[in-house]
Amino acid sequence: MAASSSSSLFLLLLLFVFVVSATSRRLHHAALSSYLGTHSTGLPPRSTYGPIETNGRNYSYVCDSRRFADLGLRVTDFAYCNKNLSYEQRVKSLVGSLSLEEKVGQISDQARGVQRIGLPPYNWWSEALHGVSYVGHATYFGDIVPAATSFPTVIVSAASFNEDPRWGRILETPGEDPFLVGKYAANFVRGLQDVEGHEVAANPDSRPLKVSSCCKHYAAYDVDNWFGIDRYHFDARAAEQDMVETFLLPFEMCVKEGDVSSVMCSYNRVNGIPACADPKLLSQTLRDDWKLHGYIVSDCDSLEVMHHGHKWLGDTPEAAVSQTLRAGLDLDCGDYYSRFTESAVAQGVVRESYIDDALKNLYTVLMRLGFFDGMPKYESLAEDDICTKDHIDLAADAARQGIVLLKNDHNILPLSKDKYKKLALVGPHTNATEAMIGNYEGTPCRYVSPLDAFSAEGKVEYDLGCTVWCWEKEAHRRAKEIAARADATIIFAGISLEVEAESRDRDDLLIPYSQSDFITQVTEASKGPVILVIFSAGGLDISSIARDNAKVSAILWAGYPGAEGGRAIADVVYGRYNPGGRLPITWFKSEYTKLLPMTSMPLRPIDELGYPGRTYKFFDGQTVYPFGYGLSYTRFNYTLKSVPSSVVVKLDPLQLCLPLTYKPNASLEEEHAGAACQSVNVADTACDHEINFEVEVANTGKFDGNHVVIVYSKPPAGVAGAHIKQVVAFRRVFLPAGASSSVKFSMDACKSLSIVETTAYKVLPRGQHTIVVGAYEPATVSFPVKVDFN
């Protein structure tokens, strides 16, 4: 579960799901696995196979009177099982009944339990990044549960720009934009956790949960292993401006909007302090500022990394335990808490009350999950709910939604079966199976490889030609031969976990050289048009071999599309599905990696070092493909309707105005540089203003299709260090050919028009802002919004 790999050299915003369910046995996770992404549930299964084993019998929940009887106990003797009490009272009673030794046994991910009071052991660690994974101590695949539905990797789901996503090292992230990542996080977490009818509660710590999900890795986590610099020793030196604007925002949205019940801290240091020992990041920000209702967990073995890797403060193990407990870390995924906390208390460096606080946070979440009382509503789920047709179809649809059409010369796609009857399928991913599902994977229900899918459509010849690294030069010959006699050639190429993965950062942005040579040779040999299908998570500089190569007629980016990936690709190629995905990352040119080291954390350009900006928000140079890029088989036009012209914010008599930093030579006309009140602190302002507008989207082509409307805001001209533009809203809509629809947007003016100043204040600047509708020129429309203060 360790950190992510920054596959290309720009900043990645990381969000994952560390699933904590109400149980930890096989059947439970089977039920969960088939529902992840639709009706995700962390629920007790049928009573015939309970999750809690006690003296040879299995029970669905802790406070079952029969279970206590098996232990020679009476459930009525234990207040923590009294349903008439609040969760707070029950948890207080539970924690108060434990000795120090017993308390320490519960604050690592493999909690020992306490049989004398009927408390069973519990495994906290299971994973469900894009379908239930076998990674972790609590998930099992075997004879009872052989498989689970496998969805596309997160980067592909993010490419759908669909606000109802299915899953969250670059393939494990939702892309480069903090707003998109935050939306993904909040909706994903809500889908996992929310019990219908209990989405809001007066006391959030009593709100029931289907599954406890976790946003990770917090924070400023961008290096896995790059030229000998690894995540176990890296110190991310990040300005507070970048922390607020980029590295923390997705987590803030995950907590505030998603009400996530857990956050995981990362291995790295942030400005000198290990993330898991930083009270500002944990207690102050997560709990006090954002009001986290849940627990904070370390990445696995983070305390050992802090002690032996960072050697922070030259600490002993006991001092490391003291630092993290005082910072607010509740659960150690590892063994430092279980091995050294008692001695830390004996040495006087840890208060026992710190342990009590951690346990209260942990057991409150388990109460909310039904671990103690059960959730009868979900007890019918079992083996026959695994790998159903509906779930497999959903995985295929998720893959279709995320596929991005990058090139389509002469409208070669959708491919005509009548005209192109004989296909050549070549390339290292032609028969991809495991490569399609990425990492943090489980055993899938089945695989549909590209070869499987296209073979079912008609006459094909195939040859892999080579593997991803493509060292098999002699193998190229047959691939060229079949391409020379086919009506059309589809090349399945790209990279894989051999190139980009956990503990494996990329050194460049190119397809491996020998594979590029293979693609070029096959393209030259092909009799008919060539379609290139790319498997990757990070961007690839394919400018010369494909984008600018006239013999390559079409390019599709499929990411790592999950177990149904071949089926989804065939559906797009043959036009049964019109691609509507958009790139959630910028595809930089290969020379970009030579301009700045991966260890550089600033997002903004550093002119004196010659460093360019990172992400679409701050990079103003040429790209291979921009963030938000994606074509369709049809055409969409925009017409603006009912747009606002101004926002006037009434200031409190004691309102504190903040100065802005302006670029050199900015004129006074440029956004009121000389105004008495240049900006206001959003946190201190009554921001109840909305920007409401409509855009009519018309499908003027011949194909039905999905279209993603992306809305950006651009700040007033002349403000130094401001972003070029930022995503503030997006909507995915379906339109039949010839149809149009009005899409309404309502945005909080202070959130959508704010910038983060060098001081790290989030401010609303005075002056003329611009709202841009559309991801890239020329298919955009825009209108100005003037902000003034009264």
C-alpha positions in Angstrom: 0.0 0.0 0.0 3.0 2.2 -0.1 3.2 5.3 -2.1 2.7 6.2 -5.6 5.0 6.3 -8.6 5.1 9.7 -10.3 5.3 8.1 -13.7 6.0 11.3 -15.6 7.8 14.2 -14.2 5.1 16.5 -13.0 3.2 16.7 -9.8 0.7 14.1 -9.1 -2.2 14.5 -6.7 -2.7 11.2 -4.9 -5.9 9.7 -3.7 -6.4 6.0 -3.0 -8.9 3.9 -1.2 -7.8 1.9 1.9 -11.0 0.0 2.5 -11.9 -0.9 6.1 -14.9 -3.0 6.2 -17.1 -4.2 9.0 -15.5 -7.7 8.7 -12.3 -9.3 7.6 -13.2 -12.7 6.2 -13.4 -14.0 2.7 -17.1 -14.0 2.0 -17.5 -10.5 3.2 -14.9 -9.2 0.8 -16.5 -11.2 -2.0 -19.8 -9.4 -1.5 -17.9 -6.1 -1.3 -15.9 -6.9 -4.4 -18.8 -7.2 -6.7 -20.4 -4.0 -5.5 -17.5 -1.7 -5.6 -18.3 1.1 -7.9 -22.0 0.5 -7.9 -23.4 -0.2 -4.5 -20.2 -0.5 -2.6 -20.8 -2.2 0.7 -18.8 -3.2 3.7 -21.3 -5.5 5.1 -21.8 -8.7 7.1 -22.6 -11.7 4.9 -25.1 -14.4 5.4 -25.1 -16.0 8.8 -24.0 -19.3 7.2 -20.5 -17.9 6.9 -19.9 -15.1 9.4 -16.8 -12.9 9.5 -16.0 -13.3 13.2 -14.7 -16.8 14.2 -15.2 -17.7 17.8 -14.5 -21.2 19.2 -15.1 -22.8 15.8 -18.2 -20.9 15.0 -18.8 -17.9 12.8 -20.8 -14.8 13.7 -21.8 -11.8 11.7 -21.1 -9.2 14.4 -19.4 -8.8 17.7 -22.3 -8.2 20.1 -24.2 -11.4 19.3 -25.3 -12.9 22.6 -24.6 -16.5 21.3 -21.1 -15.5 20.5 -20.6 -14.2 24.1 -22.1 -17.4 25.4 -19.5 -19.4 23.4 -16.9 -17.4 25.3 -18.5 -18.1 28.6 -19.6 -14.5 28.9 -22.8 -12.6 29.1 -23.3 -9.8 26.5 -25.3 -7.8 29.0 -22.3 -7.4 31.3 -20.6 -5.2 28.7 -21.8 -1.6 28.2 -20.0 -1.4 24.8 -22.7 -3.8 23.5 -25.6 -1.8 24.9 -27.4 -0.4 21.9 -29.3 2.0 24.1 -26.2 4.0 24.7 -24.6 6.4 22.2 -21.5 5.3 20.2 -19.5 7.8 22.3 -20.6 6.2 25.5 -20.1 2.6 24.2 -16.6 3.4 23.0 -15.6 5.1 26.2 -16.7 2.1 28.1 -14.8 -0.2 25.8 -11.6 1.7 26.0 -11.9 2.2 29.8 -12.1 -1.5 30.3 -8.7 -2.2 28.7 -5.4 -2.4 30.4 -2.4 -0.6 28.9 -1.1 -3.8 27.4 -4.5 -4.5 25.8 -4.8 -1.0 24.5 -1.5 -1.2 22.8 -2.5 -4.4 21.1 -5.3 -2.6 19.3 -3.5 0.3 17.6 -1.7 -1.6 14.9 -3.4 -2.7 11.7 -3.6 -6.3 13.0 -5.5 -5.6 16.2 -5.1 -8.5 18.7 -8.5 -8.3 20.3 -9.2 -9.0 24.0 -11.0 -12.3 24.6 -11.7 -11.7 28.3 -14.2 -8.9 27.3 -15.4 -10.5 24.1 -13.5 -8.2 21.7 -12.3 -10.1 18.7 -9.1 -9.5 16.7 -9.5 -7.3 13.6 -7.5 -6.8 10.4 -7.7 -3.2 9.2 -5.9 -3.5 6.0 -7.7 -4.3 2.8 -7.5 -2.6 -0.6 -10.0 -1.6 -3.2 -8.4 0.8 -5.6 -10.4 -0.3 -8.7 -12.0 -3.4 -7.5 -11.2 -5.5 -4.5 -7.5 -6.4 -4.3 -5.6 -9.2 -2.7 -3.1 -6.7 -1.2 -3.4 -6.5 2.5 -4.0 -8.8 5.5 -7.7 -8.9 5.3 -8.6 -10.0 1.8 -8.6 -13.5 0.5 -9.2 -15.1 -2.9 -9.6 -18.9 -3.0 -12.1 -21.7 -3.4 -15.0 -19.8 -1.8 -14.3 -16.5 -3.5 -12.3 -17.0 -6.7 -12.6 -13.5 -8.2 -13.9 -10.0 -8.1 -15.0 -7.4 -10.6 -12.0 -5.5 -12.0 -12.6 -1.9 -13.1 -10.3 0.3 -15.0 -7.4 1.9 -13.2 -8.2 5.3 -11.6 -6.5 7.4 -14.3 -8.9 5.9 -16.8 -11.9 6.5 -14.7 -10.8 10.1 -14.2 -10.6 10.5 -18.0 -14.3 10.0 -18.2 -14.8 13.3 -16.3 -17.9 11.6 -15.0 -18.9 12.9 -11.5 -20.1 9.4 -10.6 -16.7 7.6 -10.8 -16.0 4.0 -10.0 -12.4 3.9 -8.5 -9.2 6.1 -6.9 1.4 6.2 -8.6 0.1 7.9 -11.9 -2.2 5.0 -12.8 -3.5 5.1 -9.3 -4.3 8.8 -9.3 -7.2 10.9 -10.8 -4.8 13.2 -12.7 -3.0 16.5 -12.3 -5.9 18.9 -11.5 -6.6 19.4 -7.8 -10.3 20.2 -8.4 -10.9 17.1 -10.5 -9.1 15.0 -8.0 -11.1 16.5 -5.2 -14.4 15.9 -7.0 -13.3 12.3 -7.8 -12.4 11.8 -4.1 -15.6 13.2 -2.7 -18.0 11.3 -5.0 -16.0 8.1 -4.8 -16.0 8.2 -1.0 -19.7 9.1 -0.8 -20.4 6.1 -3.1 -18.5 3.8 -0.8 -19.5 5.0 2.5 -23.0 6.5 2.4 -25.9 4.4 3.7 -29.1 5.5 2.0 -31.1 7.9 4.1 -28.1 8.7 6.4 -26.0 10.9 4.1 -26.2 13.7 6.6 -26.3 13.4 10.4 -26.5 15.9 13.3 -23.6 14.0 14.8 -21.3 12.8 12.0 -19.6 10.4 14.4 -22.8 8.5 14.6 -23.5 8.3 10.9 -23.6 4.7 9.7 -21.1 3.5 7.0 -21.2 0.8 4.4 -17.4 0.9 4.0 -14.8 3.1 5.7 -12.6 4.5 2.9 -9.3 6.3 3.1 -7.7 9.2 1.1 -4.0 8.8 0.7 -1.1 9.6 0.7 -1.1 12.8 2.6 0.8 15.0 1.6 3.1 16.4 -1.1 4.0 13.0 -2.2 5.7 12.9 -5.5 8.8 10.7 -5.6 9.0 7.0 -5.5 12.4 6.1 -6.8 14.1 8.5 -9.2 17.8 8.2 -9.8 18.5 6.9 -6.3 16.2 9.3 -4.5 13.4 7.3 -2.9 10.2 7.9 -1.0 11.7 6.6 2.3 14.2 9.5 2.4 12.7 12.3 0.4 12.0 15.7 1.9 9.4 17.5 -0.1 10.2 21.2 0.1 6.9 22.7 -0.8 5.9 26.4 -0.4 2.7 26.9 1.6 1.2 28.5 -1.5 1.5 25.2 -3.3 0.4 23.2 -0.3 -2.8 25.1 0.0 -3.5 25.4 -3.7 -2.4 21.9 -4.9 -1.2 19.3 -2.5 -3.9 19.8 0.2 -6.9 20.8 -1.8 -8.0 17.3 -2.9 -7.7 16.0 0.7 -9.7 19.0 1.9 -12.5 18.2 -0.5 -12.2 14.5 0.4 -12.8 15.4 4.1 -15.2 18.3 3.8 -17.3 17.2 0.9 -16.8 13.4 1.0 -16.8 13.1 4.8 -14.2 10.4 4.5 -13.6 8.4 7.6 -9.9 7.9 7.3 -6.8 9.6 5.9 -3.3 8.0 5.5 -0.1 9.9 5.9 2.8 9.4 3.6 6.4 8.2 4.0 8.1 11.5 2.9 9.0 14.5 5.0 7.2 17.8 4.2 9.5 20.7 4.7 11.7 18.7 7.1 9.0 16.9 9.2 7.8 13.4 8.5 4.2 13.6 7.4 3.1 11.1 10.0 4.7 13.1 12.8 3.5 16.6 11.8 0.8 17.9 14.2 0.1 20.8 11.7 -0.8 18.3 9.0 -2.6 15.9 11.2 -4.3 17.3 14.3 -4.5 20.9 13.2 -5.4 20.6 9.6 -7.3 17.3 9.4 -9.1 17.5 12.7 -9.3 21.1 13.8 -9.6 22.9 10.5 -11.3 20.3 8.3 -13.2 18.4 11.0 -12.3 14.8 10.1 -14.8 12.3 11.5 -12.6 9.2 11.6 -9.1 8.1 12.2 -5.6 8.8 10.8 -3.5 5.8 9.7 0.2 5.6 8.6 1.4 4.2 5.4 2.7 0.7 6.1 5.9 0.8 8.1 6.0 4.6 8.0 7.3 4.7 11.6 10.1 2.4 10.8 10.9 4.6 7.7 10.8 7.7 9.9 13.2 6.0 12.4 15.6 4.2 10.1 15.1 6.0 6.8 14.7 9.7 7.7 16.6 9.3 11.0 14.5 12.2 12.1 15.9 13.9 15.3 18.0 10.8 15.9 14.9 9.3 17.6 14.7 6.0 19.4 11.7 3.9 18.5 9.9 5.1 21.6 10.5 8.7 20.6 9.1 8.0 17.1 6.0 6.5 18.7 5.7 9.6 21.0 6.0 12.0 18.0 3.4 10.3 15.9 0.8 9.8 18.7 1.2 13.4 19.8 0.8 14.5 16.2 -2.6 12.7 16.0 -1.7 9.3 14.3 -4.3 6.8 15.5 -3.3 3.6 13.7 0.1 2.2 12.8 0.1 0.1 9.7 3.1 -1.8 11.0 4.5 -3.0 14.3 6.1 0.1 16.0 3.0 0.9 18.0 2.6 -2.7 19.2 6.3 -3.1 20.0 7.3 0.2 21.5 4.3 2.0 22.9 4.3 0.4 26.4 8.0 1.2 26.9 7.3 4.7 25.6 4.7 5.1 28.4 7.1 3.6 30.9 9.8 6.2 29.8 7.3 9.0 30.3 7.3 10.2 26.6 3.8 9.1 25.8 0.6 9.8 27.8 -1.8 6.9 28.0 -4.5 9.4 27.2 -3.0 9.7 23.7 -3.7 6.0 23.2 -7.2 6.4 24.5 -7.9 9.1 22.0 -6.6 6.9 19.2 -8.7 4.0 20.2 -11.8 6.2 20.5 -11.4 7.3 16.9 -10.8 3.7 15.7 -13.7 2.0 17.5 -16.1 4.8 16.7 -15.6 4.0 13.0 -16.1 0.3 13.7 -19.3 1.1 15.5 -20.5 3.1 12.5 -19.7 0.1 10.2 -21.9 -2.3 12.1 -19.0 -4.4 13.3 -20.5 -4.5 16.7 -24.2 -4.6 15.9 -24.5 -5.8 12.3 -26.3 -4.3 9.3 -29.2 -6.6 8.5 -30.0 -4.7 5.4 -27.0 -6.1 3.6 -26.8 -9.6 5.1 -28.2 -11.3 2.0 -25.2 -10.6 -0.1 -23.0 -13.6 -0.8 -21.4 -15.8 -3.5 -24.1 -15.3 -6.1 -23.5 -11.5 -6.0 -20.0 -11.9 -7.2 -19.1 -11.3 -10.9 -22.6 -10.9 -12.1 -23.3 -9.8 -15.6 -24.4 -6.3 -14.5 -21.1 -5.8 -12.7 -19.0 -7.1 -15.6 -21.0 -4.8 -18.0 -20.4 -1.9 -15.6 -16.6 -2.5 -15.7 -16.8 -2.5 -19.5 -18.7 0.7 -19.6 -16.3 2.4 -17.2 -13.5 1.5 -19.6 -15.4 2.8 -22.6 -16.1 6.1 -20.8 -12.4 6.6 -20.1 -11.0 5.9 -23.6 -9.7 9.0 -25.2 -9.6 9.6 -29.0 -6.4 11.6 -29.8 -6.3 11.5 -33.6 -8.8 10.5 -36.3 -7.6 11.6 -39.7 -10.1 11.3 -42.5 -12.6 10.0 -40.0 -11.1 6.5 -40.3 -12.9 5.6 -37.0 -15.4 4.2 -36.5 -13.9 1.4 -38.6 -16.1 0.0 -41.4 -16.4 -3.8 -41.2 -17.5 -3.9 -44.8 -14.5 -1.9 -46.1 -11.8 -3.3 -43.7 -12.7 -7.0 -43.5 -9.2 -8.4 -42.7 -7.3 -6.9 -39.7 -3.7 -7.2 -38.6 -3.4 -7.1 -34.8 0.2 -6.5 -33.7 2.1 -5.1 -30.8 3.0 -6.1 -27.2 -0.5 -5.5 -25.8 -2.4 -7.3 -28.5 -3.2 -10.2 -26.1 -3.0 -8.1 -22.9 -4.6 -9.5 -19.8 -2.8 -8.8 -16.6 -1.3 -5.6 -18.2 -4.8 -4.2 -18.5 -5.6 -4.2 -14.8 -2.6 -2.4 -13.4 -1.6 -2.8 -9.8 -3.4 -3.1 -6.5 -5.4 -5.6 -8.4 -7.4 -8.6 -7.4 -8.3 -11.8 -9.3 -10.7 -10.7 -12.0 -13.9 -12.4 -13.0 -12.5 -12.9 -16.5 -10.3 -11.2 -19.1 -11.4 -10.0 -22.5 -8.1 -9.1 -24.2 -8.0 -7.1 -27.4 -7.3 -10.3 -29.3 -10.3 -11.9 -27.8 -12.6 -9.0 -28.7 -11.5 -8.4 -32.3 -11.3 -12.1 -33.1 -15.0 -12.3 -32.3 -15.7 -9.5 -34.8 -14.2 -11.0 -37.9 -11.1 -12.2 -39.7 -7.8 -11.3 -37.9 -4.2 -12.2 -38.1 -2.1 -11.3 -35.1 1.5 -11.3 -33.9 2.8 -9.5 -30.8 6.0 -8.6 -32.6 7.7 -8.0 -29.3 7.3 -7.3 -25.6 7.1 -3.8 -24.1 10.9 -3.3 -24.1 10.9 -4.8 -27.6 14.3 -6.3 -27.7 13.2 -9.2 -29.9 14.3 -7.8 -33.2 13.7 -11.0 -35.1 10.1 -11.1 -34.0 9.3 -7.9 -35.9 9.3 -9.7 -39.3 6.1 -11.6 -39.0 4.2 -8.5 -37.6 5.3 -6.5 -40.7 4.3 -9.4 -43.0 0.7 -9.6 -41.7 0.4 -5.8 -41.7 1.4 -5.8 -45.4 -1.5 -8.0 -46.4 -4.2 -6.7 -44.1 -6.9 -4.2 -45.0 -6.1 -2.3 -41.8 -3.6 -2.6 -38.9 -4.2 -2.0 -35.2 -1.1 -1.7 -33.1 -1.5 -2.3 -29.4 1.5 -0.5 -27.9 2.7 1.6 -24.9 4.1 0.8 -21.6 3.2 -1.2 -18.5 4.1 -1.8 -14.9 7.6 -2.7 -16.1 8.0 1.0 -16.8 5.7 2.8 -14.4 4.7 1.4 -11.1 5.1 1.7 -7.3 8.8 2.1 -6.6 9.5 2.7 -10.2 9.5 6.3 -11.5 10.0 6.9 -15.2 13.3 8.5 -16.4 11.7 9.8 -19.6 8.4 10.4 -21.4 9.1 8.1 -24.4 7.8 4.7 -25.5 10.9 2.4 -25.1 13.1 3.1 -28.1 13.0 -0.4 -29.6 9.2 -0.4 -29.4 9.1 3.0 -31.1 11.2 1.5 -33.9 8.9 -1.5 -34.1 5.8 0.8 -34.4 7.5 2.8 -37.2 8.5 -0.4 -39.1 5.0 -1.8 -38.9 3.5 1.5 -39.9 5.7 1.7 -43.0 4.9 -1.9 -44.0 1.1 -1.6 -43.6 -1.0 -1.8 -46.7 -4.0 -0.1 -45.1 -4.6 2.5 -42.5 -2.9 2.2 -39.1 -4.7 2.6 -35.7 -2.5 3.0 -32.7 -4.0 2.0 -29.3 -1.8 3.1 -26.4 -1.7 1.5 -23.0 -0.2 3.8 -20.4 -1.0 5.9 -17.4 1.5 8.7 -17.8 1.8 10.8 -20.9 4.0 9.7 -23.8 5.7 11.8 -26.4 4.4 10.1 -29.6 4.8 13.2 -31.7 7.0 11.8 -34.4 6.0 8.2 -34.5 2.3 8.7 -34.4 0.8 12.2 -33.9 2.6 13.8 -36.8 2.9 10.6 -38.9 0.4 10.7 -41.7 0.4 6.9 -42.0 -1.0 6.6 -38.5 -4.7 7.4 -39.1 -6.0 7.2 -35.6 -4.8 7.1 -32.0 -6.7 5.9 -29.0 -5.5 6.1 -25.4 -6.9 3.2 -23.4 -4.9 3.7 -20.2 -5.0 0.4 -18.3 -8.7 -0.3 -18.9 -9.4 -3.2 -16.6 -10.4 -6.8 -17.2 -13.0 -5.9 -19.9 -10.5 -3.6 -21.7 -10.5 -5.5 -25.0 -14.2 -5.4 -25.2 -14.3 -1.7 -24.6 -11.6 -0.9 -27.2 -13.5 -2.9 -29.9 -16.7 -1.1 -29.0 -15.0 2.2 -29.6 -13.2 1.1 -32.8 -16.4 -0.1 -34.4 -18.5 2.8 -33.3 -20.8 1.0 -30.9 -19.6 3.6 -28.5 -18.5 7.1 -29.4 -15.5 8.1 -27.3 -16.0 11.0 -24.9 -13.0 10.7 -22.6 -10.6 13.6 -22.0 -7.0 13.5 -20.9 -6.8 14.1 -17.1 -3.1 15.0 -17.4 -0.9 17.0 -19.7 1.2 15.0 -22.2 4.5 16.9 -22.2 7.2 16.7 -24.9 10.2 14.5 -24.1 12.6 17.4 -23.5 10.4 18.5 -20.6 12.1 16.0 -18.3 15.5 17.6 -19.0 14.3 21.0 -17.8 13.7 20.3 -14.1 14.4 17.5 -11.6 11.5 15.4 -10.3 12.5 16.5 -6.8 11.6 20.1 -7.5 8.2 20.7 -5.9 7.1 24.2 -7.0 4.3 24.3 -9.5 5.1 27.8 -10.9 8.0 28.4 -13.2 11.4 29.2 -11.6 12.9 31.6 -14.1 16.3 31.9 -12.5 16.7 28.1 -12.7 15.1 27.8 -16.1 12.4 25.5 -14.7 9.1 25.5 -16.5 5.8 25.4 -14.8 4.0 22.1 -14.0 0.5 21.1 -15.1 -1.8 23.0 -17.4 -2.3 25.6 -14.7 1.3 26.9 -14.9 3.0 25.5 -18.0 2.6 27.7 -21.0 4.7 25.9 -23.5 4.0 23.4 -26.3 2.7 20.0 -25.4 2.0 16.7 -27.2 -1.6 16.9 -26.0 -3.1 19.3 -23.5 -5.0 18.5 -20.3 -8.6 18.0 -21.2 -8.0 17.0 -24.8 -10.2 14.4 -26.5 -11.9 14.0 -29.8 -15.3 12.5 -30.8 -16.8 10.9 -33.8 -19.3 13.8 -33.9 -19.1 17.6 -33.4 -20.3 19.7 -30.6 -20.9 23.5 -30.6 -21.4 25.8 -27.6 -23.8 28.8 -27.3 -23.7 30.9 -24.2 -27.0 31.8 -22.6 -27.8 34.0 -19.6 -24.3 34.9 -18.5 -23.6 37.2 -15.5 -21.5 40.3 -15.9 -20.4 41.1 -12.4 -20.1 40.1 -8.8 -20.3 42.7 -6.1 -19.1 41.6 -2.6 -20.3 43.7 0.3 -17.6 44.1 2.8 -17.9 44.1 6.5 -16.9 47.5 8.1 -14.0 45.8 9.7 -13.1 43.7 6.6 -9.4 43.2 6.2 -8.2 43.8 2.7 -5.1 42.2 1.4 -2.7 43.5 -1.2 -1.9 41.5 -4.3 1.5 41.0 -5.9 1.5 42.4 -9.4 3.8 41.6 -12.3 6.4 44.3 -13.2 5.0 46.9 -15.6 1.4 46.1 -14.8 -0.6 49.2 -15.5 -3.1 50.7 -13.0 -5.9 49.8 -15.4 -4.8 46.2 -15.1 -7.1 45.0 -12.3 -7.1 48.0 -10.1 -3.5 47.7 -9.0 -3.8 50.9 -7.2 -7.2 50.2 -5.6 -7.7 50.6 -1.9 -8.9 47.0 -1.6 -7.2 44.8 -4.1 -8.4 41.5 -2.7 -10.2 40.0 0.3 -9.4 36.8 2.3 -12.0 34.3 1.3 -12.0 32.8 4.8 -13.0 36.1 6.3 -15.6 37.1 3.7 -19.3 36.3 3.6 -19.1 34.5 0.2 -22.7 33.9 -0.7 -22.4 34.9 -4.3 -23.1 32.5 -7.1 -22.1 32.6 -10.8 -25.1 31.1 -12.6 -25.0 30.6 -16.4 -26.2 28.3 -19.1 -24.4 26.9 -22.1 -26.3 25.3 -24.9 -24.4 22.2 -26.3 -25.4 21.1 -29.7 -24.4 17.8 -31.4 -24.1 18.9 -35.0 -22.7 15.7 -36.3 -24.0 12.3 -37.4 -23.3 10.2 -34.3 -24.8 10.1 -30.8 -22.2 10.8 -28.2 -21.1 11.9 -24.8 -19.5 15.2 -24.3 -17.5 16.7 -21.4 -18.1 20.4 -20.8 -15.1 21.7 -18.8 -15.4 25.2 -17.3 -12.3 27.2 -16.3 -11.7 30.5 -14.6 -8.9 32.9 -15.5 -7.8 35.5 -13.0 -7.4 39.2 -13.7 -4.4 40.2 -15.9 -1.3 41.4 -14.2 -1.4 39.4 -10.9 2.0 37.8 -10.4 2.2 34.0 -9.8 -1.5 33.5 -10.6 -2.5 30.4 -12.5 -3.1 30.6 -16.3 -6.5 29.0 -15.7 -8.1 26.5 -13.4 -10.9 24.0 -13.7 -13.9 25.1 -11.6 -16.7 22.9 -13.0 -17.3 20.1 -15.5 -20.3 18.1 -16.7 -20.6 15.0 -18.9 -23.7 15.0 -21.1 -25.1 12.7 -23.7 -26.6 14.1 -26.9 -28.2 12.2 -29.8 -27.1 13.3 -33.3 -28.7 16.6 -34.1 -29.9 17.3 -30.6 -29.0 20.1 -28.2 -29.3 20.6 -24.5 -28.9 23.5 -22.1 -26.4 22.7 -19.4 -26.7 24.9 -16.3 -23.8 25.7 -14.0 -24.0 27.3 -10.6 -20.6 28.1 -9.0 -19.5 29.6 -5.7 -17.9 32.9 -6.8 -15.3 33.0 -4.1 -14.2 29.4 -4.6 -14.3 29.6 -8.4 -12.6 33.0 -8.8 -10.1 32.7 -5.9 -6.3 32.5 -6.2 -3.7 31.5 -3.7 -1.3 34.3 -3.0 2.4 33.9 -2.1 1.4 34.4 1.5 -0.8 31.3 1.2 -4.0 33.3 1.7 -6.8 32.2 -0.5 -8.1 35.5 -1.8 -10.7 36.9 -4.2 -9.0 39.5 -6.4 -10.8 42.6 -7.6 -11.0 43.1 -11.3 -12.1 41.4 -14.5 -12.0 37.6 -14.4 -12.9 35.4 -17.3 -14.9 32.2 -17.5 -13.9 29.9 -20.3 -16.1 27.0 -21.4 -14.3 24.4 -23.3 -11.0 22.4 -22.8 -8.9 23.7 -25.7 -8.9 26.1 -28.6 -10.7 26.7 -30.8 -13.7 24.9 -29.3 -14.2 27.4 -26.5 -16.4 30.3 -25.6 -15.9 32.7 -22.8 -17.4 35.7 -20.9 -16.0 38.2 -18.4 -17.1 38.5 -14.8 -16.1 41.7 -13.0 -15.5 41.5 -9.3 -15.9 44.6 -7.2 -16.2 45.4 -3.5 -18.8 47.6 -1.8 
